Structures are given as C-alpha cells and as structure tokens.
Amino acid sequence: MTIDQFNFAGKKAFVRVDFNVPLDENFNITDDTRMRAALPTLKKILADGGSVIIGSHLGRPKGVADKFSLKHILKHLSELLGVEPQFANDCMGEEAAVKAAALKPGEVLVLENLRFYAEEEGKPRGLADDATDEEKAAAKKAVKESQKEFTKKLASYADCYVNDAFGTAHRAHASTALIAKYFDKDHKMFGYLMEKEVKAVDKVLNDIQRPFTAIMGGSKVSSKIEIIENLLNKVDNLIIAGGMTYTFTKALGGKVGLSICEDDKLDLALDLLKKAKDKGVNMVLAVDAKVADSFSNDANTQFCNVNEIPDGWEGLDIGPKTEELFANVIKSSKTILWNGPTGVFEFENFTHGSRAVAEAIVEATKNGAFSLVGGGDSVACINKFGLAKEVSYVSTGGGALLEAIEGKVLPGIAAINE
C-alpha cells in the first residue's frame, strides 16, 4: 500500500517521524530540516480527514529527562503544520490512550519521547558495570518481553501505521519495525519522505547509469570497509577522500607526517586496492594535500605531494591537483554517490576541496547525472555551500543510508514490505 493510494478519512494514523532535531541551551530548534521533511506526509493525512498520532525519539536519553522532551518542539510544529498539536506526557499510560481514542479528524497528538522507555530500543538499562553474563542475559530477556507489550500498546492507538523516519530505518526498534507486524499490508505504508529515500537508494544501487562514481570520505578505513567492498561490485570509479587518504598513501609507501592514519589497516588498504584492480574499478586517490602544522583553522599551511608530507605536518584537505583530478572523474559520471568531505570542512581554511567536489557534482547533475548525497558530514557540507537544491537528492539518513549502501536490509523498510 502506498500513501497516495490510502484514504485516511476517519482513520487514526500512527506516524513514526524523525524529529530528532538539534536544540540550543534554551530549547530553540537550530535546524528544522527533519521536521519540514515530514510535513507532506502529515498534511496528506490531515487533508484526507484523518488524525495523526506522532511518535519520535529525541536524543539518546537513558530514562526520562526534560532536556529530551518532545514538548520543546510543539510550538514550532504548530507553526509548520498550521494545527495546534495535543501532547501526551507519556507515550504509554492512560493519558496517551485516552487522548488517542478521543482524536477527531484533523487533530494531531504528539507522544512523549519514545526512548524514555528502554523497550523502544529493546536494550536493558541501569546494569551495574560488574554485572555477570547471567544478569545481562536476564535483563535483556526481561526488556524483550516487556517490549512486546510496549509495541502492542503503541499499535493500539491507531488504525494504520506510516513510517516516515528513514533516519532510524536501520534500527529494529519497537516503533520503527516491530509495530508494523500489528497492521496488515493494506494498513501500513511508507510516508513520502521514506518513499523518496528508498527510491533514491534503489536508483543509486540498482538502476545505475554509467559511469558510476562514489566519493567516500571519512577518517577511518575500518568504519567504511563493508561499504567500500559492496561498492567495488557496483561502481566504475571509487574516489577515496578525507582521513582515509593517508592510510592508503602510507600503505603505498608514502610519508604522511602527522596525518590521521590507521597503521593497523595498511594491509587492508592494499587488499582493497587489489580488489579494485581485479574488478576493473578505477580507485582514485589524492595526489597532493593541503597540510598544516597544527589541527587548527589558523595553522600555517602549504601544499605538497600527498606522499611527501613533512614531519610535524598533517593533511587537512586535498590540494589543487587532486581537486582537478576528482572533478574530472565526477563530471564524466552519470550516477554519483557522495559520502564524506575531502577534509576538515568545519575549518573555513580547509573547505576548498569539499567545495570543489560539491561544485563538480552540481555540474554533472546539470548535465543529466543522478547524484545522491548522504551521511552526516556530506549533508552538512552541501548545506554549508548552499548547493543542496542543485543535486538530485540529499538523504536525511546517516547510518541508515550507509547500511543500505553496504547492502544490508533495513528493518524499518523490511517491516513495511513484509
């Protein structure tokens, strides 16, 4: 069932959103992107004559904590939706059940932070550091048992279930995956945001127009092994950027100075280079770097060959030759995936490489390429440069997108498709 096929008239919809938005010390929302992304889904339900029960998490609470309360987002949600939402101070309990039952068409109820309950994540809390394996197993079993009742209660509030939280789709939590089992195929569906995310990932992994280029940044090879290995079966070009650059450079015999480097992963880097060669994939590595004499925006800088970084200096961005090299590969591509900046883009003096990559992606997109940007820092990067609207799709899911790229089945997606 798709959201467009479903008529919500007279129906109560439990909508799992990702309203895990950043708040300042006065509880003002500093970036409402995730909230705005859910609006089309919420407005469709209300326009049909349905009512909405919103479930979300905020932060990583280890119990009830005021700073993680969803009451802080109510005022802004009201402004965005044009409807004043009701609030249940507890996602369980009598109040939530009574308010959900009394909801009228066009009304909205926001449940308190789902993660105030350990049952949402299904992980025990409050275990002593010296807890025995038996105690850990017993606690895990207990929370799993109570998780069933927690999930059943959430499901009982509504007639249908809509998952619009791609950012948590890789978690098999009560409200993102388990709850879907309480609704048949005709009463569970993706929201518009989830639909777009699923289609974008599917297009970049399964509907490939070639050449296909992936740009992988990030500081550690170890955290990207599965992604790189999966991509080697799909891409024509794999550009290695960010801190990973120096592990590959050192593995090839280069001098990297004080640059970030996983010395225990040098053999892995060589192995990945061999796999790329065997599969006919063009692995593109930096040839020069912008180096600094300290990890600071105000450090002294110079450009040098990436394999000849002087002692006492560290690479914090790519150099001009590499910018041109990467840009030429990107501009000749028809499918592009960007995950991770080329350097420490948080420092203004080391944003140039990431901007060059972003601009090359924009140019390729204008020439007909499909471009998907996703995974934490890449999104912050493309937003910082004001280029988010110039690429095909910017994903809201960091971990979820990365696991999808790894080839994993995401529980939140599988639960709807079952």
Backbone torsions as a table, in degrees:
resi	resn	phi	psi	omega
1	MET	NA	132.1	175.1
2	THR	-102.2	158.8	-177.5
3	ILE	-63.8	-32.0	179.0
4	ASP	-71.2	-28.2	-179.9
5	GLN	-78.8	-20.1	-172.1
6	PHE	-91.7	135.0	175.2
7	ASN	-101.1	115.0	-175.0
8	PHE	-86.8	3.5	-177.8
9	ALA	-52.8	123.7	178.1
10	GLY	72.4	6.5	-177.4
11	LYS	-106.1	147.5	171.9
12	LYS	-98.4	124.6	-178.6
13	ALA	-110.6	124.4	170.8
14	PHE	-84.5	115.1	-178.1
15	VAL	-111.6	115.7	175.6
16	ARG	-85.9	111.7	178.6
17	VAL	-110.4	169.9	173.9
18	ASP	-113.7	86.7	177.6
19	PHE	-99.1	33.2	177.6
20	ASN	-80.2	74.0	-173.5
21	VAL	-98.5	152.5	178.8
22	PRO	-75.0	136.9	178.9
23	LEU	-120.6	144.0	174.8
24	ASP	-84.7	-173.4	-174.7
25	GLU	-67.2	-17.2	177.2
26	ASN	-101.0	14.6	179.2
27	PHE	65.2	25.8	171.2
28	ASN	-85.1	139.4	179.5
29	ILE	-75.3	124.7	-178.0
30	THR	-93.7	-16.2	176.0
31	ASP	-152.7	111.9	-175.6
32	ASP	-100.3	19.5	-176.9
33	THR	-51.3	-46.2	-176.6
34	ARG	-65.9	-34.2	178.6
35	MET	-69.5	-45.7	179.9
36	ARG	-63.7	-32.3	-179.2
37	ALA	-64.8	-26.3	-178.1
38	ALA	-88.6	-10.4	-173.9
39	LEU	-58.7	-44.1	-179.5
40	PRO	-55.9	-39.8	179.4
41	THR	-66.8	-48.3	-178.2
42	LEU	-63.4	-41.5	-178.3
43	LYS	-69.3	-33.8	177.5
44	LYS	-62.5	-45.2	-178.9
45	ILE	-62.5	-46.0	-179.0
46	LEU	-66.6	-40.0	-179.9
47	ALA	-64.7	-31.4	178.1
48	ASP	-70.9	-18.3	-174.6
49	GLY	98.6	23.3	176.4
50	GLY	-99.3	174.4	173.7
51	SER	-119.8	156.0	-171.1
52	VAL	-120.6	130.3	171.3
53	ILE	-111.7	112.6	-175.0
54	ILE	-94.3	126.4	174.1
55	GLY	-118.3	133.9	178.8
56	SER	-156.1	168.0	169.3
57	HIS	-111.5	167.4	173.8
58	LEU	-146.6	115.7	179.7
59	GLY	71.5	-160.5	-179.3
60	ARG	-125.7	64.3	-177.9
61	PRO	-68.7	152.0	175.6
62	LYS	-108.8	27.7	-175.5
63	GLY	149.2	-169.6	-179.2
64	VAL	-71.1	128.5	179.6
65	ALA	-148.3	125.5	-175.0
66	ASP	-56.1	-37.7	-175.9
67	LYS	-66.8	-17.3	178.3
68	PHE	-104.4	13.9	-178.8
69	SER	-75.3	138.2	178.1
70	LEU	-74.9	-4.5	175.8
71	LYS	-62.6	-24.2	-178.3
72	HIS	-69.8	-17.1	-177.6
73	ILE	-101.3	-3.2	-173.1
74	LEU	-62.0	-45.7	-177.0
75	LYS	-59.9	-46.6	-178.0
76	HIS	-68.9	-37.4	177.4
77	LEU	-61.2	-40.3	178.1
78	SER	-60.2	-42.4	179.2
79	GLU	-65.5	-40.1	-178.6
80	LEU	-70.6	-41.9	-174.1
81	LEU	-85.7	-27.0	-174.3
82	GLY	76.7	16.6	177.9
83	VAL	-134.4	134.4	178.0
84	GLU	-82.6	113.7	-176.8
85	PRO	-76.6	147.5	168.8
86	GLN	-83.0	165.7	-177.8
87	PHE	-137.2	133.8	173.7
88	ALA	-104.3	119.7	-175.4
89	ASN	-65.9	-5.0	-178.1
90	ASP	-151.9	129.7	-178.4
91	CYS	-72.4	-17.2	172.7
92	MET	-104.2	-162.7	171.7
93	GLY	78.7	172.5	-173.2
94	GLU	-66.9	-40.0	-176.5
95	GLU	-58.5	-47.1	-179.0
96	ALA	-61.7	-43.9	-178.6
97	ALA	-64.3	-43.7	-178.9
98	VAL	-66.0	-45.9	-179.1
99	LYS	-66.0	-38.6	178.3
100	ALA	-64.2	-43.5	-178.9
101	ALA	-64.8	-31.5	-175.7
102	ALA	-89.8	-2.6	-177.8
103	LEU	-59.2	133.7	177.5
104	LYS	-105.4	159.6	177.8
105	PRO	-50.9	134.7	179.5
106	GLY	89.6	-4.9	-178.7
107	GLU	-97.8	158.0	-177.0
108	VAL	-129.6	134.9	175.3
109	LEU	-123.0	125.8	175.6
110	VAL	-101.9	125.6	176.7
111	LEU	-85.5	148.2	176.2
112	GLU	-62.4	156.7	-177.6
113	ASN	-38.1	116.8	-178.2
114	LEU	-62.2	-29.9	-177.1
115	ARG	-80.4	3.4	170.0
116	PHE	-66.5	-18.0	176.5
117	TYR	-105.4	132.1	177.4
118	ALA	-62.0	-24.9	-176.9
119	GLU	-64.7	-25.5	179.1
120	GLU	-59.9	-48.2	-179.7
121	GLU	-88.7	-17.9	180.0
122	GLY	74.1	25.0	-179.8
123	LYS	-119.0	135.2	179.1
124	PRO	-66.9	149.8	177.6
125	ARG	-124.0	160.8	172.8
126	GLY	75.7	15.9	177.4
127	LEU	-72.9	139.4	176.9
128	ALA	-66.6	149.9	-179.1
129	ASP	-59.2	-30.0	-177.8
130	ASP	-98.6	20.8	179.9
131	ALA	-60.3	140.1	-180.0
132	THR	-76.9	166.2	177.8
133	ASP	-60.3	-36.7	179.2
134	GLU	-64.5	-42.5	179.6
135	GLU	-65.8	-39.8	178.3
136	LYS	-63.8	-43.4	-179.6
137	ALA	-64.3	-40.9	-180.0
138	ALA	-65.8	-42.0	179.4
139	ALA	-65.0	-39.6	179.3
140	LYS	-65.0	-42.3	179.8
141	LYS	-63.9	-40.7	-178.5
142	ALA	-64.2	-44.1	-178.2
143	VAL	-70.2	-32.2	177.8
144	LYS	-67.3	-37.9	178.6
145	GLU	-66.1	-45.5	-178.9
146	SER	-73.0	-21.3	177.8
147	GLN	-62.3	-34.3	179.8
148	LYS	-62.1	-44.6	179.5
149	GLU	-67.8	-38.4	178.1
150	PHE	-59.8	-48.0	-178.3
151	THR	-65.2	-43.7	-179.4
152	LYS	-60.7	-39.7	180.0
153	LYS	-65.2	-45.9	178.3
154	LEU	-58.2	-44.3	-178.2
155	ALA	-64.6	-30.9	-175.1
156	SER	-69.1	-15.9	-178.9
157	TYR	-72.7	-21.1	-165.6
158	ALA	-130.8	165.1	176.6
159	ASP	-94.3	-21.7	-178.4
160	CYS	-149.6	164.5	-175.1
161	TYR	-127.7	131.2	178.1
162	VAL	-124.9	122.1	176.5
163	ASN	-101.2	115.0	178.2
164	ASP	-123.8	26.0	-175.1
165	ALA	-115.1	75.7	-179.2
166	PHE	-62.2	-31.9	-178.3
167	GLY	-60.1	-20.2	178.6
168	THR	-116.5	13.2	-175.9
169	ALA	-66.2	-18.4	179.9
170	HIS	-87.7	2.1	179.2
171	ARG	-106.4	131.3	177.0
172	ALA	-88.1	59.9	-178.4
173	HIS	-88.3	167.9	-176.7
174	ALA	-56.6	-47.9	-173.2
175	SER	-87.5	-7.9	-178.0
176	THR	-106.5	-21.0	-177.0
177	ALA	-139.4	-50.0	-173.4
178	LEU	-65.8	-37.0	-177.3
179	ILE	-61.4	-30.1	-176.7
180	ALA	-61.3	-24.2	-179.2
181	LYS	-67.0	-17.8	-178.8
182	TYR	-88.0	1.8	179.7
183	PHE	-127.2	138.7	179.0
184	ASP	-76.6	174.7	-174.4
185	LYS	-57.7	-29.3	-177.7
186	ASP	-83.2	-4.1	-176.9
187	HIS	-128.5	20.9	172.3
188	LYS	-139.6	141.7	-173.3
189	MET	-162.3	165.8	171.8
190	PHE	-81.4	148.2	168.2
191	GLY	-78.2	176.6	-177.5
192	TYR	-61.7	-39.5	-179.7
193	LEU	-63.9	-47.5	178.6
194	MET	-60.4	-42.1	178.9
195	GLU	-57.2	-46.1	-179.0
196	LYS	-65.3	-41.5	179.7
197	GLU	-63.0	-46.8	-178.2
198	VAL	-62.6	-42.2	179.7
199	LYS	-65.8	-40.6	-178.8
200	ALA	-64.9	-44.3	178.6
201	VAL	-65.1	-42.9	-179.7
202	ASP	-62.1	-39.9	-178.4
203	LYS	-65.7	-43.1	-175.8
204	VAL	-75.2	-20.7	-179.2
205	LEU	-104.7	-25.4	-172.5
206	ASN	-126.0	-17.4	179.6
207	ASP	-118.6	63.7	-167.0
208	ILE	-86.4	124.3	168.7
209	GLN	-95.6	129.5	-174.0
210	ARG	-101.9	153.2	4.1
211	PRO	-71.4	145.8	177.5
212	PHE	-107.6	121.7	-179.5
213	THR	-119.9	131.1	173.5
214	ALA	-113.6	134.4	175.1
215	ILE	-109.9	114.1	-177.4
216	MET	-111.8	116.1	175.3
217	GLY	-102.5	-156.0	-178.9
218	GLY	105.3	156.1	-173.8
219	SER	-83.9	-28.7	-171.6
220	LYS	-122.0	131.4	173.9
221	VAL	-63.8	-38.0	-174.1
222	SER	-60.2	-31.8	-178.6
223	SER	-82.8	-9.2	-176.7
224	LYS	-118.7	10.0	-175.1
225	ILE	-56.0	-53.5	-175.3
226	GLU	-62.8	-37.4	179.7
227	ILE	-65.2	-48.4	-179.1
228	ILE	-60.7	-44.4	-178.0
229	GLU	-64.3	-39.0	178.2
230	ASN	-67.7	-40.4	-179.5
231	LEU	-67.0	-30.2	179.1
232	LEU	-61.9	-19.5	177.0
233	ASN	-87.3	-3.5	-173.2
234	LYS	-126.4	-36.3	-170.4
235	VAL	-87.9	162.0	171.0
236	ASP	-95.3	-35.5	178.9
237	ASN	-130.4	135.6	175.2
238	LEU	-124.9	110.3	179.2
239	ILE	-91.1	124.2	177.8
240	ILE	-98.8	124.3	-176.7
241	ALA	-133.6	-176.4	177.6
242	GLY	67.4	-158.9	-176.7
243	GLY	-62.5	-24.9	178.4
244	MET	-58.8	-27.3	-178.8
245	THR	-48.0	-44.0	-168.9
246	TYR	-79.2	-25.5	173.8
247	THR	-68.0	-44.1	177.8
248	PHE	-64.9	-41.4	-178.6
249	THR	-62.8	-44.9	-179.7
250	LYS	-66.9	-36.6	178.7
251	ALA	-60.6	-31.1	179.8
252	LEU	-88.2	9.2	174.8
253	GLY	96.0	7.4	-177.9
254	GLY	-81.2	162.9	174.9
255	LYS	-97.5	124.8	-174.9
256	VAL	-117.1	8.7	177.4
257	GLY	56.7	-130.9	-178.8
258	LEU	-93.8	10.9	-177.1
259	SER	-60.5	150.2	176.9
260	ILE	-57.4	132.1	-175.8
261	CYS	-158.2	133.7	176.1
262	GLU	-94.6	94.3	-176.4
263	ASP	-62.0	-25.5	-179.5
264	ASP	-85.8	4.1	-178.3
265	LYS	-119.4	17.0	-178.8
266	LEU	-65.7	-42.0	178.3
267	ASP	-64.8	-37.0	178.1
268	LEU	-62.8	-43.2	179.3
269	ALA	-60.1	-44.2	178.5
270	LEU	-64.1	-38.3	179.1
271	ASP	-63.6	-41.9	179.0
272	LEU	-66.5	-36.6	176.8
273	LEU	-64.3	-39.7	178.7
274	LYS	-66.7	-43.3	179.2
275	LYS	-60.4	-41.0	179.2
276	ALA	-61.3	-45.4	-179.8
277	LYS	-62.6	-44.2	-178.9
278	ASP	-63.4	-31.4	-178.1
279	LYS	-92.5	0.3	179.6
280	GLY	74.6	23.2	179.2
281	VAL	-91.9	133.4	177.3
282	ASN	-81.5	100.8	178.4
283	MET	-85.1	116.2	-174.0
284	VAL	-103.9	117.4	-179.2
285	LEU	-111.7	155.1	178.4
286	ALA	-62.4	148.7	176.3
287	VAL	-110.9	-23.7	175.5
288	ASP	-140.3	166.9	-175.4
289	ALA	-142.3	153.5	168.9
290	LYS	-95.6	114.3	-173.2
291	VAL	-110.0	156.7	-177.4
292	ALA	-134.0	155.4	-179.7
293	ASP	-91.1	2.7	170.2
294	SER	-162.1	162.7	-179.1
295	PHE	-83.5	79.1	-175.0
296	SER	-156.7	148.3	177.2
297	ASN	-63.9	-27.1	-175.6
298	ASP	-97.9	12.4	-178.7
299	ALA	-67.3	159.6	169.8
300	ASN	-70.2	142.7	-176.7
301	THR	-131.5	159.9	172.0
302	GLN	-158.6	164.7	173.5
303	PHE	-103.9	142.5	176.3
304	CYS	-154.1	167.2	174.7
305	ASN	-60.6	141.5	-174.1
306	VAL	-63.7	-24.7	-179.1
307	ASN	-98.4	12.3	179.4
308	GLU	-134.6	44.0	-179.7
309	ILE	-76.3	125.2	-175.9
310	PRO	-64.5	155.6	174.0
311	ASP	-58.1	139.8	178.3
312	GLY	85.5	-1.8	178.6
313	TRP	-117.3	153.6	179.3
314	GLU	-135.5	144.8	179.3
315	GLY	-77.5	123.4	179.7
316	LEU	-117.6	-4.0	174.5
317	ASP	-166.5	169.0	175.5
318	ILE	-78.6	161.9	178.2
319	GLY	-96.8	178.2	-175.4
320	PRO	-62.7	-36.5	178.9
321	LYS	-64.7	-40.4	179.4
322	THR	-69.3	-38.5	176.6
323	GLU	-55.1	-45.5	-179.3
324	GLU	-67.5	-41.9	179.0
325	LEU	-60.1	-51.2	-179.7
326	PHE	-62.4	-44.6	-176.0
327	ALA	-61.7	-40.5	-179.6
328	ASN	-63.6	-39.7	178.2
329	VAL	-65.6	-45.9	-177.3
330	ILE	-62.9	-45.3	-176.2
331	LYS	-65.0	-22.6	-179.9
332	SER	-91.6	6.6	-174.2
333	SER	-97.0	156.3	178.1
334	LYS	-112.7	-19.0	172.5
335	THR	-132.6	129.8	-175.1
336	ILE	-134.6	132.5	175.2
337	LEU	-123.0	123.5	179.6
338	TRP	-118.7	119.3	177.2
339	ASN	-134.6	98.9	174.9
340	GLY	109.3	129.6	-179.6
341	PRO	-69.4	171.0	-178.1
342	THR	-87.4	-14.8	-177.7
343	GLY	-161.3	-162.7	-177.1
344	VAL	-82.3	75.9	-172.0
345	PHE	-67.3	-14.8	177.1
346	GLU	-64.5	-27.4	175.6
347	PHE	-89.7	124.0	-174.7
348	GLU	-56.8	-33.8	-177.9
349	ASN	-75.4	-3.8	-178.7
350	PHE	-127.8	32.3	179.4
351	THR	-98.5	-10.8	-168.2
352	HIS	-60.5	-42.1	-178.7
353	GLY	-65.1	-45.2	179.7
354	SER	-63.7	-38.7	178.3
355	ARG	-64.5	-40.8	179.1
356	ALA	-61.3	-41.5	177.3
357	VAL	-64.2	-46.7	-179.6
358	ALA	-59.2	-44.0	-178.6
359	GLU	-67.4	-35.1	176.5
360	ALA	-66.2	-38.7	177.8
361	ILE	-64.2	-42.2	178.4
362	VAL	-61.1	-44.0	179.8
363	GLU	-62.9	-44.3	179.1
364	ALA	-62.5	-38.9	179.5
365	THR	-62.8	-42.3	177.9
366	LYS	-62.2	-27.2	179.9
367	ASN	-92.3	12.7	172.0
368	GLY	106.2	1.3	179.2
369	ALA	-76.4	154.3	170.8
370	PHE	-96.9	123.5	-176.6
371	SER	-123.2	129.0	178.4
372	LEU	-118.8	122.0	178.2
373	VAL	-113.0	129.9	-179.2
374	GLY	-168.1	162.7	-179.1
375	GLY	97.8	97.3	174.3
376	GLY	28.4	-90.7	-170.8
377	ASP	-64.3	-32.2	179.3
378	SER	-63.3	-39.6	179.8
379	VAL	-66.9	-45.0	177.7
380	ALA	-59.3	-38.6	-179.6
381	CYS	-63.3	-54.1	-176.4
382	ILE	-65.0	-33.0	176.1
383	ASN	-70.7	-39.5	179.4
384	LYS	-60.1	-37.1	-178.6
385	PHE	-85.8	-3.1	179.4
386	GLY	68.7	29.1	-174.7
387	LEU	-113.5	8.8	-174.9
388	ALA	-57.7	-35.2	-177.3
389	LYS	-81.2	-4.8	-177.3
390	GLU	-96.5	-2.8	176.8
391	VAL	-110.6	167.8	-173.9
392	SER	-67.7	-43.6	-177.1
393	TYR	-156.3	135.8	174.0
394	VAL	-113.0	118.3	-175.7
395	SER	-79.6	142.0	176.8
396	THR	-86.6	-10.5	-174.3
397	GLY	-102.8	118.6	176.8
398	GLY	-78.1	-77.0	-179.1
399	GLY	-60.6	-37.4	-179.2
400	ALA	-63.8	-44.1	179.6
401	LEU	-63.3	-44.7	-178.0
402	LEU	-62.8	-40.8	179.1
403	GLU	-68.5	-34.2	176.3
404	ALA	-64.7	-41.0	178.7
405	ILE	-65.8	-33.2	177.0
406	GLU	-66.1	-14.4	-179.3
407	GLY	95.9	9.7	-179.7
408	LYS	-80.5	150.0	173.8
409	VAL	-83.3	124.7	-178.2
410	LEU	-85.5	125.7	-176.9
411	PRO	-54.2	-39.6	-178.2
412	GLY	-66.7	-27.2	177.5
413	ILE	-83.7	-45.5	-179.3
414	ALA	-59.1	-36.1	-177.0
415	ALA	-64.7	-32.5	178.0
416	ILE	-78.7	-35.7	-176.1
417	ASN	-79.0	-15.1	-177.4
418	GLU	-66.3	NA	NA
